[in-house]
């Protein structure tokens, strides 16, 4: 990654930091115990909807469809490669099923 791209990414991340901190504080202001987290789920769904993402809920789960073209390998719980034709190689994986990768 060249220095210009790194600077752009850092600047974009810095712009998002206040919103991320606000979301974290909002979630932790009302802690929920166990596996039923309706208030946390609603807070996360609101934040994702604000990003204009396709958000689905049901059975206590939140699903967000993030279409991407992957140049590399795709498995049920992992993908490796470059996204949308560029950038550094990326690996996203889950061992417990919290992220599910589907081939469309």
Buried (B, 14 or more C-beta within 10 A) or exposed (E): EEEEEEEEEEEEEEEEEEEEEEBEEBBEEEEEEEEEBEBBBEBBBEBBEEEEEEBEEEEEEBEEEEEBEBEEEEEEBBBBBBBEEEEEEEEBEEEEEEEEBEEE
